[in-house]
Amino acid sequence: MFYPQTGRRPQLGHTRRRLKAAVGPYSQAVKSGRLLFCSGQIGLVPGSGALADGGVSAQTGQALKNLAAVLKAAGLGLHDVVKTTVFVADIKEFAAVNDVYAKHFGSHKPARSTVQAAALPLGALVEIDAIAVFP
């Protein structure tokens, strides 16, 4: 779900039908001013509920596709992202994640932090959250 913020209280946006509910008690994205705060996306394949097969590269690609879907529901794209945080289950996979990440973002290079996480939801190998800005 996407929640644009009007005043001090978030209001439910119109993108609800376009996005699956988050896997927990949180919003897929929240708008505050010109910023869109996107919750972490893992490599879940839409409609299947399963993580993408093919290891960290496949899960990174699917997580970025899922992030792109959240952005699209808000009228944005990956080119509007200004900051990401990448959580990896194994920091040794840093190069593999970078390869897929670079293919999705191309010449656009938002600020980024990458950290190793002890565990990720549903046993995911990678999770990516983002902050995007509305033009």
CNS distance restraints for C-alpha pairs under 8 A (distance, minus, plus):
assign (resid   1 and name CA) (resid  12 and name CA) 7.70 0.50 0.50
assign (resid   1 and name CA) (resid  13 and name CA) 7.48 0.50 0.50
assign (resid   1 and name CA) (resid  15 and name CA) 6.47 0.50 0.50
assign (resid   1 and name CA) (resid  16 and name CA) 4.85 0.50 0.50
assign (resid   1 and name CA) (resid  19 and name CA) 5.99 0.50 0.50
assign (resid   1 and name CA) (resid  20 and name CA) 7.19 0.50 0.50
assign (resid   1 and name CA) (resid  21 and name CA) 6.12 0.50 0.50
assign (resid   1 and name CA) (resid  22 and name CA) 7.41 0.50 0.50
assign (resid   1 and name CA) (resid  27 and name CA) 5.38 0.50 0.50
assign (resid   1 and name CA) (resid  28 and name CA) 5.06 0.50 0.50
assign (resid   1 and name CA) (resid  29 and name CA) 6.52 0.50 0.50
assign (resid   2 and name CA) (resid  12 and name CA) 6.71 0.50 0.50
assign (resid   2 and name CA) (resid  13 and name CA) 5.53 0.50 0.50
assign (resid   2 and name CA) (resid  14 and name CA) 7.57 0.50 0.50
assign (resid   2 and name CA) (resid  15 and name CA) 6.00 0.50 0.50
assign (resid   2 and name CA) (resid  16 and name CA) 6.49 0.50 0.50
assign (resid   2 and name CA) (resid  27 and name CA) 6.42 0.50 0.50
assign (resid   2 and name CA) (resid  28 and name CA) 5.94 0.50 0.50
assign (resid   2 and name CA) (resid  29 and name CA) 4.87 0.50 0.50
assign (resid   2 and name CA) (resid  30 and name CA) 5.75 0.50 0.50
assign (resid   2 and name CA) (resid  31 and name CA) 7.57 0.50 0.50
assign (resid   2 and name CA) (resid  70 and name CA) 7.92 0.50 0.50
assign (resid   2 and name CA) (resid  73 and name CA) 7.65 0.50 0.50
assign (resid   2 and name CA) (resid  74 and name CA) 7.07 0.50 0.50
assign (resid   3 and name CA) (resid  10 and name CA) 5.78 0.50 0.50
assign (resid   3 and name CA) (resid  11 and name CA) 5.56 0.50 0.50
assign (resid   3 and name CA) (resid  12 and name CA) 4.82 0.50 0.50
assign (resid   3 and name CA) (resid  13 and name CA) 5.07 0.50 0.50
assign (resid   3 and name CA) (resid  27 and name CA) 7.20 0.50 0.50
assign (resid   3 and name CA) (resid  29 and name CA) 6.37 0.50 0.50
assign (resid   3 and name CA) (resid  30 and name CA) 4.71 0.50 0.50
assign (resid   3 and name CA) (resid  31 and name CA) 6.02 0.50 0.50
assign (resid   4 and name CA) (resid  10 and name CA) 5.85 0.50 0.50
assign (resid   4 and name CA) (resid  11 and name CA) 5.78 0.50 0.50
assign (resid   4 and name CA) (resid  12 and name CA) 6.70 0.50 0.50
assign (resid   4 and name CA) (resid  13 and name CA) 5.87 0.50 0.50
assign (resid   4 and name CA) (resid  30 and name CA) 5.86 0.50 0.50
assign (resid   4 and name CA) (resid  31 and name CA) 4.46 0.50 0.50
assign (resid   4 and name CA) (resid  32 and name CA) 6.70 0.50 0.50
assign (resid   5 and name CA) (resid   9 and name CA) 6.14 0.50 0.50
assign (resid   5 and name CA) (resid  10 and name CA) 4.17 0.50 0.50
assign (resid   5 and name CA) (resid  11 and name CA) 5.90 0.50 0.50
assign (resid   5 and name CA) (resid  30 and name CA) 7.10 0.50 0.50
assign (resid   5 and name CA) (resid  31 and name CA) 5.43 0.50 0.50
assign (resid   5 and name CA) (resid  32 and name CA) 5.28 0.50 0.50
assign (resid   5 and name CA) (resid  33 and name CA) 7.18 0.50 0.50
assign (resid   6 and name CA) (resid  10 and name CA) 6.05 0.50 0.50
assign (resid   6 and name CA) (resid  11 and name CA) 6.69 0.50 0.50
assign (resid   6 and name CA) (resid  32 and name CA) 7.93 0.50 0.50
assign (resid  10 and name CA) (resid  30 and name CA) 7.71 0.50 0.50
assign (resid  12 and name CA) (resid  16 and name CA) 7.83 0.50 0.50
assign (resid  15 and name CA) (resid  19 and name CA) 6.64 0.50 0.50
assign (resid  15 and name CA) (resid  73 and name CA) 5.62 0.50 0.50
assign (resid  15 and name CA) (resid  74 and name CA) 7.05 0.50 0.50
assign (resid  16 and name CA) (resid  20 and name CA) 7.67 0.50 0.50
assign (resid  18 and name CA) (resid  73 and name CA) 6.59 0.50 0.50
assign (resid  19 and name CA) (resid  69 and name CA) 7.69 0.50 0.50
assign (resid  19 and name CA) (resid  70 and name CA) 7.01 0.50 0.50
assign (resid  19 and name CA) (resid  73 and name CA) 7.32 0.50 0.50
assign (resid  21 and name CA) (resid  27 and name CA) 7.77 0.50 0.50
assign (resid  21 and name CA) (resid  28 and name CA) 7.33 0.50 0.50
assign (resid  22 and name CA) (resid  26 and name CA) 6.44 0.50 0.50
assign (resid  22 and name CA) (resid  27 and name CA) 6.41 0.50 0.50
assign (resid  22 and name CA) (resid  28 and name CA) 5.87 0.50 0.50
assign (resid  27 and name CA) (resid  39 and name CA) 7.03 0.50 0.50
assign (resid  28 and name CA) (resid  38 and name CA) 5.99 0.50 0.50
assign (resid  28 and name CA) (resid  39 and name CA) 5.26 0.50 0.50
assign (resid  28 and name CA) (resid  70 and name CA) 6.92 0.50 0.50
assign (resid  29 and name CA) (resid  36 and name CA) 6.50 0.50 0.50
assign (resid  29 and name CA) (resid  37 and name CA) 5.39 0.50 0.50
assign (resid  29 and name CA) (resid  38 and name CA) 4.27 0.50 0.50
assign (resid  29 and name CA) (resid  39 and name CA) 5.76 0.50 0.50
assign (resid  29 and name CA) (resid  70 and name CA) 7.16 0.50 0.50
assign (resid  30 and name CA) (resid  36 and name CA) 5.68 0.50 0.50
assign (resid  30 and name CA) (resid  37 and name CA) 5.27 0.50 0.50
assign (resid  30 and name CA) (resid  38 and name CA) 6.69 0.50 0.50
assign (resid  31 and name CA) (resid  35 and name CA) 5.67 0.50 0.50
assign (resid  31 and name CA) (resid  36 and name CA) 4.38 0.50 0.50
assign (resid  31 and name CA) (resid  37 and name CA) 6.27 0.50 0.50
assign (resid  32 and name CA) (resid  36 and name CA) 6.39 0.50 0.50
assign (resid  32 and name CA) (resid  37 and name CA) 7.83 0.50 0.50
assign (resid  34 and name CA) (resid 133 and name CA) 5.56 0.50 0.50
assign (resid  34 and name CA) (resid 134 and name CA) 5.05 0.50 0.50
assign (resid  34 and name CA) (resid 135 and name CA) 7.58 0.50 0.50
assign (resid  35 and name CA) (resid 131 and name CA) 6.75 0.50 0.50
assign (resid  35 and name CA) (resid 132 and name CA) 5.72 0.50 0.50
assign (resid  35 and name CA) (resid 133 and name CA) 4.56 0.50 0.50
assign (resid  35 and name CA) (resid 134 and name CA) 6.20 0.50 0.50
assign (resid  36 and name CA) (resid 131 and name CA) 5.60 0.50 0.50
assign (resid  36 and name CA) (resid 132 and name CA) 5.05 0.50 0.50
assign (resid  36 and name CA) (resid 133 and name CA) 6.08 0.50 0.50
assign (resid  36 and name CA) (resid 134 and name CA) 7.46 0.50 0.50
assign (resid  37 and name CA) (resid 130 and name CA) 6.22 0.50 0.50
assign (resid  37 and name CA) (resid 131 and name CA) 4.67 0.50 0.50
assign (resid  37 and name CA) (resid 132 and name CA) 6.62 0.50 0.50
assign (resid  38 and name CA) (resid  67 and name CA) 7.62 0.50 0.50
assign (resid  38 and name CA) (resid  70 and name CA) 7.38 0.50 0.50
assign (resid  38 and name CA) (resid  71 and name CA) 7.85 0.50 0.50
assign (resid  38 and name CA) (resid 129 and name CA) 5.71 0.50 0.50
assign (resid  38 and name CA) (resid 130 and name CA) 5.10 0.50 0.50
assign (resid  38 and name CA) (resid 131 and name CA) 5.97 0.50 0.50
assign (resid  38 and name CA) (resid 132 and name CA) 7.78 0.50 0.50
assign (resid  39 and name CA) (resid 128 and name CA) 7.98 0.50 0.50
assign (resid  39 and name CA) (resid 129 and name CA) 5.24 0.50 0.50
assign (resid  39 and name CA) (resid 130 and name CA) 6.99 0.50 0.50
assign (resid  40 and name CA) (resid 127 and name CA) 5.70 0.50 0.50
assign (resid  40 and name CA) (resid 128 and name CA) 4.89 0.50 0.50
assign (resid  40 and name CA) (resid 129 and name CA) 3.90 0.50 0.50
assign (resid  40 and name CA) (resid 130 and name CA) 7.30 0.50 0.50
assign (resid  41 and name CA) (resid  63 and name CA) 5.22 0.50 0.50
assign (resid  41 and name CA) (resid  64 and name CA) 7.42 0.50 0.50
assign (resid  41 and name CA) (resid  66 and name CA) 6.35 0.50 0.50
assign (resid  41 and name CA) (resid  67 and name CA) 6.05 0.50 0.50
assign (resid  41 and name CA) (resid 127 and name CA) 5.28 0.50 0.50
assign (resid  41 and name CA) (resid 128 and name CA) 5.19 0.50 0.50
assign (resid  41 and name CA) (resid 129 and name CA) 6.11 0.50 0.50
assign (resid  42 and name CA) (resid  51 and name CA) 7.86 0.50 0.50
assign (resid  42 and name CA) (resid  59 and name CA) 6.95 0.50 0.50
assign (resid  42 and name CA) (resid  60 and name CA) 7.53 0.50 0.50
assign (resid  42 and name CA) (resid  62 and name CA) 7.32 0.50 0.50
assign (resid  42 and name CA) (resid  63 and name CA) 4.65 0.50 0.50
assign (resid  42 and name CA) (resid  66 and name CA) 7.67 0.50 0.50
assign (resid  42 and name CA) (resid 121 and name CA) 7.86 0.50 0.50
assign (resid  42 and name CA) (resid 124 and name CA) 6.41 0.50 0.50
assign (resid  42 and name CA) (resid 126 and name CA) 6.10 0.50 0.50
assign (resid  42 and name CA) (resid 127 and name CA) 4.57 0.50 0.50
assign (resid  42 and name CA) (resid 128 and name CA) 6.67 0.50 0.50
assign (resid  43 and name CA) (resid  51 and name CA) 5.31 0.50 0.50
assign (resid  43 and name CA) (resid  52 and name CA) 5.66 0.50 0.50
assign (resid  43 and name CA) (resid  58 and name CA) 7.50 0.50 0.50
assign (resid  43 and name CA) (resid  59 and name CA) 4.23 0.50 0.50
assign (resid  43 and name CA) (resid  60 and name CA) 6.21 0.50 0.50
assign (resid  43 and name CA) (resid  61 and name CA) 7.24 0.50 0.50
assign (resid  43 and name CA) (resid  62 and name CA) 4.58 0.50 0.50
assign (resid  43 and name CA) (resid  63 and name CA) 4.21 0.50 0.50
assign (resid  43 and name CA) (resid  64 and name CA) 7.88 0.50 0.50
assign (resid  43 and name CA) (resid  66 and name CA) 7.48 0.50 0.50
assign (resid  43 and name CA) (resid 124 and name CA) 6.96 0.50 0.50
assign (resid  43 and name CA) (resid 126 and name CA) 7.29 0.50 0.50
assign (resid  43 and name CA) (resid 127 and name CA) 7.45 0.50 0.50
assign (resid  44 and name CA) (resid  48 and name CA) 7.69 0.50 0.50
assign (resid  44 and name CA) (resid  49 and name CA) 5.99 0.50 0.50
assign (resid  44 and name CA) (resid  50 and name CA) 5.47 0.50 0.50
assign (resid  44 and name CA) (resid  51 and name CA) 4.34 0.50 0.50
assign (resid  44 and name CA) (resid  52 and name CA) 6.03 0.50 0.50
assign (resid  44 and name CA) (resid  59 and name CA) 7.52 0.50 0.50
assign (resid  44 and name CA) (resid  62 and name CA) 6.72 0.50 0.50
assign (resid  44 and name CA) (resid  63 and name CA) 6.98 0.50 0.50
assign (resid  44 and name CA) (resid  66 and name CA) 7.90 0.50 0.50
assign (resid  45 and name CA) (resid  49 and name CA) 6.12 0.50 0.50
assign (resid  45 and name CA) (resid  50 and name CA) 5.82 0.50 0.50
assign (resid  45 and name CA) (resid  51 and name CA) 5.90 0.50 0.50
assign (resid  45 and name CA) (resid  52 and name CA) 5.84 0.50 0.50
assign (resid  45 and name CA) (resid  62 and name CA) 6.81 0.50 0.50
assign (resid  51 and name CA) (resid  59 and name CA) 6.81 0.50 0.50
assign (resid  51 and name CA) (resid 124 and name CA) 7.01 0.50 0.50
assign (resid  52 and name CA) (resid  58 and name CA) 5.85 0.50 0.50
assign (resid  52 and name CA) (resid  59 and name CA) 5.26 0.50 0.50
assign (resid  52 and name CA) (resid  62 and name CA) 6.67 0.50 0.50
assign (resid  53 and name CA) (resid  58 and name CA) 6.32 0.50 0.50
assign (resid  53 and name CA) (resid  59 and name CA) 7.25 0.50 0.50
assign (resid  54 and name CA) (resid  58 and name CA) 5.05 0.50 0.50
assign (resid  54 and name CA) (resid  59 and name CA) 7.26 0.50 0.50
assign (resid  55 and name CA) (resid  59 and name CA) 6.26 0.50 0.50
assign (resid  55 and name CA) (resid 125 and name CA) 7.52 0.50 0.50
assign (resid  56 and name CA) (resid  60 and name CA) 5.88 0.50 0.50
assign (resid  56 and name CA) (resid  93 and name CA) 7.18 0.50 0.50
assign (resid  56 and name CA) (resid  96 and name CA) 7.16 0.50 0.50
assign (resid  56 and name CA) (resid  97 and name CA) 6.84 0.50 0.50
assign (resid  56 and name CA) (resid 125 and name CA) 5.70 0.50 0.50
assign (resid  56 and name CA) (resid 126 and name CA) 6.71 0.50 0.50
assign (resid  57 and name CA) (resid  61 and name CA) 6.25 0.50 0.50
assign (resid  57 and name CA) (resid  96 and name CA) 5.98 0.50 0.50
assign (resid  57 and name CA) (resid  97 and name CA) 6.02 0.50 0.50
assign (resid  57 and name CA) (resid 100 and name CA) 6.35 0.50 0.50
assign (resid  58 and name CA) (resid  62 and name CA) 6.22 0.50 0.50
assign (resid  59 and name CA) (resid  63 and name CA) 5.94 0.50 0.50
assign (resid  59 and name CA) (resid 124 and name CA) 7.64 0.50 0.50
assign (resid  59 and name CA) (resid 125 and name CA) 6.95 0.50 0.50
assign (resid  59 and name CA) (resid 126 and name CA) 6.65 0.50 0.50
assign (resid  60 and name CA) (resid  64 and name CA) 6.20 0.50 0.50
assign (resid  60 and name CA) (resid  97 and name CA) 6.23 0.50 0.50
assign (resid  60 and name CA) (resid 100 and name CA) 6.61 0.50 0.50
assign (resid  60 and name CA) (resid 101 and name CA) 7.22 0.50 0.50
assign (resid  60 and name CA) (resid 126 and name CA) 6.18 0.50 0.50
assign (resid  60 and name CA) (resid 127 and name CA) 7.62 0.50 0.50
assign (resid  61 and name CA) (resid  65 and name CA) 6.26 0.50 0.50
assign (resid  61 and name CA) (resid 100 and name CA) 6.12 0.50 0.50
assign (resid  61 and name CA) (resid 101 and name CA) 7.35 0.50 0.50
assign (resid  61 and name CA) (resid 104 and name CA) 7.79 0.50 0.50
assign (resid  62 and name CA) (resid  66 and name CA) 6.09 0.50 0.50
assign (resid  63 and name CA) (resid  67 and name CA) 6.13 0.50 0.50
assign (resid  63 and name CA) (resid 126 and name CA) 7.73 0.50 0.50
assign (resid  63 and name CA) (resid 127 and name CA) 6.76 0.50 0.50
assign (resid  63 and name CA) (resid 128 and name CA) 6.72 0.50 0.50
assign (resid  64 and name CA) (resid  68 and name CA) 6.05 0.50 0.50
assign (resid  64 and name CA) (resid 101 and name CA) 7.64 0.50 0.50
assign (resid  64 and name CA) (resid 104 and name CA) 7.29 0.50 0.50
assign (resid  64 and name CA) (resid 128 and name CA) 7.40 0.50 0.50
assign (resid  65 and name CA) (resid  69 and name CA) 6.28 0.50 0.50
assign (resid  66 and name CA) (resid  70 and name CA) 6.47 0.50 0.50
assign (resid  67 and name CA) (resid  71 and name CA) 6.27 0.50 0.50
assign (resid  67 and name CA) (resid 128 and name CA) 7.79 0.50 0.50
assign (resid  67 and name CA) (resid 129 and name CA) 7.68 0.50 0.50
assign (resid  67 and name CA) (resid 130 and name CA) 7.98 0.50 0.50
assign (resid  68 and name CA) (resid  72 and name CA) 5.99 0.50 0.50
assign (resid  68 and name CA) (resid  77 and name CA) 6.04 0.50 0.50
assign (resid  68 and name CA) (resid  78 and name CA) 6.08 0.50 0.50
assign (resid  69 and name CA) (resid  73 and name CA) 6.18 0.50 0.50
assign (resid  70 and name CA) (resid  74 and name CA) 6.69 0.50 0.50
assign (resid  71 and name CA) (resid  75 and name CA) 6.35 0.50 0.50
assign (resid  71 and name CA) (resid  76 and name CA) 4.83 0.50 0.50
assign (resid  71 and name CA) (resid  77 and name CA) 5.32 0.50 0.50
assign (resid  71 and name CA) (resid  78 and name CA) 7.16 0.50 0.50
assign (resid  72 and name CA) (resid  76 and name CA) 4.98 0.50 0.50
assign (resid  72 and name CA) (resid  77 and name CA) 5.70 0.50 0.50
assign (resid  76 and name CA) (resid  80 and name CA) 6.20 0.50 0.50
assign (resid  76 and name CA) (resid 132 and name CA) 7.88 0.50 0.50
assign (resid  76 and name CA) (resid 134 and name CA) 7.15 0.50 0.50
assign (resid  77 and name CA) (resid  81 and name CA) 7.31 0.50 0.50
assign (resid  78 and name CA) (resid 105 and name CA) 6.62 0.50 0.50
assign (resid  79 and name CA) (resid 105 and name CA) 7.23 0.50 0.50
assign (resid  79 and name CA) (resid 108 and name CA) 6.29 0.50 0.50
assign (resid  80 and name CA) (resid 132 and name CA) 5.25 0.50 0.50
assign (resid  80 and name CA) (resid 133 and name CA) 5.69 0.50 0.50
assign (resid  80 and name CA) (resid 134 and name CA) 7.00 0.50 0.50
assign (resid  80 and name CA) (resid 135 and name CA) 7.98 0.50 0.50
assign (resid  81 and name CA) (resid 110 and name CA) 6.20 0.50 0.50
assign (resid  81 and name CA) (resid 130 and name CA) 6.61 0.50 0.50
assign (resid  81 and name CA) (resid 131 and name CA) 5.76 0.50 0.50
assign (resid  81 and name CA) (resid 132 and name CA) 3.95 0.50 0.50
assign (resid  81 and name CA) (resid 133 and name CA) 6.45 0.50 0.50
assign (resid  82 and name CA) (resid 110 and name CA) 4.67 0.50 0.50
assign (resid  82 and name CA) (resid 111 and name CA) 6.08 0.50 0.50
assign (resid  82 and name CA) (resid 130 and name CA) 7.59 0.50 0.50
assign (resid  82 and name CA) (resid 131 and name CA) 5.88 0.50 0.50
assign (resid  82 and name CA) (resid 132 and name CA) 5.34 0.50 0.50
assign (resid  82 and name CA) (resid 133 and name CA) 6.82 0.50 0.50
assign (resid  83 and name CA) (resid 110 and name CA) 5.16 0.50 0.50
assign (resid  83 and name CA) (resid 111 and name CA) 4.59 0.50 0.50
assign (resid  83 and name CA) (resid 112 and name CA) 5.47 0.50 0.50
assign (resid  83 and name CA) (resid 130 and name CA) 5.59 0.50 0.50
assign (resid  83 and name CA) (resid 131 and name CA) 5.20 0.50 0.50
assign (resid  83 and name CA) (resid 132 and name CA) 7.01 0.50 0.50
assign (resid  84 and name CA) (resid 110 and name CA) 6.93 0.50 0.50
assign (resid  84 and name CA) (resid 111 and name CA) 6.42 0.50 0.50
assign (resid  84 and name CA) (resid 112 and name CA) 4.77 0.50 0.50
assign (resid  84 and name CA) (resid 113 and name CA) 6.55 0.50 0.50
assign (resid  84 and name CA) (resid 128 and name CA) 6.72 0.50 0.50
assign (resid  84 and name CA) (resid 129 and name CA) 5.55 0.50 0.50
assign (resid  84 and name CA) (resid 130 and name CA) 4.23 0.50 0.50
assign (resid  84 and name CA) (resid 131 and name CA) 6.40 0.50 0.50
assign (resid  85 and name CA) (resid 112 and name CA) 5.57 0.50 0.50
assign (resid  85 and name CA) (resid 113 and name CA) 4.80 0.50 0.50
assign (resid  85 and name CA) (resid 114 and name CA) 5.77 0.50 0.50
assign (resid  85 and name CA) (resid 115 and name CA) 7.77 0.50 0.50
assign (resid  85 and name CA) (resid 128 and name CA) 5.67 0.50 0.50
assign (resid  85 and name CA) (resid 129 and name CA) 5.38 0.50 0.50
assign (resid  85 and name CA) (resid 130 and name CA) 6.42 0.50 0.50
assign (resid  86 and name CA) (resid 112 and name CA) 7.42 0.50 0.50
assign (resid  86 and name CA) (resid 113 and name CA) 6.20 0.50 0.50
assign (resid  86 and name CA) (resid 114 and name CA) 4.61 0.50 0.50
assign (resid  86 and name CA) (resid 115 and name CA) 6.39 0.50 0.50
assign (resid  86 and name CA) (resid 126 and name CA) 7.03 0.50 0.50
assign (resid  86 and name CA) (resid 127 and name CA) 5.87 0.50 0.50
assign (resid  86 and name CA) (resid 128 and name CA) 4.58 0.50 0.50
assign (resid  86 and name CA) (resid 129 and name CA) 6.75 0.50 0.50
assign (resid  87 and name CA) (resid 114 and name CA) 5.83 0.50 0.50
assign (resid  87 and name CA) (resid 115 and name CA) 5.07 0.50 0.50
assign (resid  87 and name CA) (resid 116 and name CA) 5.63 0.50 0.50
assign (resid  87 and name CA) (resid 117 and name CA) 5.85 0.50 0.50
assign (resid  87 and name CA) (resid 126 and name CA) 5.51 0.50 0.50
assign (resid  87 and name CA) (resid 127 and name CA) 5.08 0.50 0.50
assign (resid  87 and name CA) (resid 128 and name CA) 6.27 0.50 0.50
assign (resid  88 and name CA) (resid  93 and name CA) 7.45 0.50 0.50
assign (resid  88 and name CA) (resid  94 and name CA) 7.65 0.50 0.50
assign (resid  88 and name CA) (resid 114 and name CA) 7.42 0.50 0.50
assign (resid  88 and name CA) (resid 115 and name CA) 6.30 0.50 0.50
assign (resid  88 and name CA) (resid 116 and name CA) 4.83 0.50 0.50
assign (resid  88 and name CA) (resid 117 and name CA) 5.78 0.50 0.50
assign (resid  88 and name CA) (resid 125 and name CA) 5.80 0.50 0.50
assign (resid  88 and name CA) (resid 126 and name CA) 4.50 0.50 0.50
assign (resid  88 and name CA) (resid 127 and name CA) 6.65 0.50 0.50
assign (resid  89 and name CA) (resid 116 and name CA) 5.58 0.50 0.50
assign (resid  89 and name CA) (resid 117 and name CA) 5.19 0.50 0.50
assign (resid  89 and name CA) (resid 118 and name CA) 6.23 0.50 0.50
assign (resid  89 and name CA) (resid 119 and name CA) 6.17 0.50 0.50
assign (resid  89 and name CA) (resid 120 and name CA) 6.91 0.50 0.50
assign (resid  89 and name CA) (resid 124 and name CA) 7.58 0.50 0.50
assign (resid  89 and name CA) (resid 125 and name CA) 5.04 0.50 0.50
assign (resid  89 and name CA) (resid 126 and name CA) 6.25 0.50 0.50
assign (resid  90 and name CA) (resid  94 and name CA) 7.76 0.50 0.50
assign (resid  90 and name CA) (resid 116 and name CA) 6.03 0.50 0.50
assign (resid  90 and name CA) (resid 117 and name CA) 7.57 0.50 0.50
assign (resid  90 and name CA) (resid 125 and name CA) 7.45 0.50 0.50
assign (resid  91 and name CA) (resid 115 and name CA) 7.34 0.50 0.50
assign (resid  91 and name CA) (resid 116 and name CA) 5.45 0.50 0.50
assign (resid  93 and name CA) (resid  97 and name CA) 6.23 0.50 0.50
assign (resid  94 and name CA) (resid  98 and name CA) 6.11 0.50 0.50
assign (resid  95 and name CA) (resid  99 and name CA) 6.24 0.50 0.50
assign (resid  96 and name CA) (resid 100 and name CA) 6.69 0.50 0.50
assign (resid  97 and name CA) (resid 101 and name CA) 5.99 0.50 0.50
assign (resid  98 and name CA) (resid 102 and name CA) 5.90 0.50 0.50
assign (resid  99 and name CA) (resid 103 and name CA) 6.48 0.50 0.50
assign (resid 100 and name CA) (resid 104 and name CA) 6.49 0.50 0.50
assign (resid 101 and name CA) (resid 105 and name CA) 6.24 0.50 0.50
assign (resid 102 and name CA) (resid 106 and name CA) 5.45 0.50 0.50
assign (resid 102 and name CA) (resid 107 and name CA) 7.90 0.50 0.50
assign (resid 105 and name CA) (resid 109 and name CA) 6.71 0.50 0.50
assign (resid 119 and name CA) (resid 123 and name CA) 6.84 0.50 0.50
assign (resid 119 and name CA) (resid 124 and name CA) 7.87 0.50 0.50
assign (resid 120 and name CA) (resid 124 and name CA) 5.37 0.50 0.50
assign (resid 120 and name CA) (resid 125 and name CA) 6.88 0.50 0.50
assign (resid 120 and name CA) (resid 126 and name CA) 7.26 0.50 0.50
assign (resid 120 and name CA) (resid 127 and name CA) 7.25 0.50 0.50
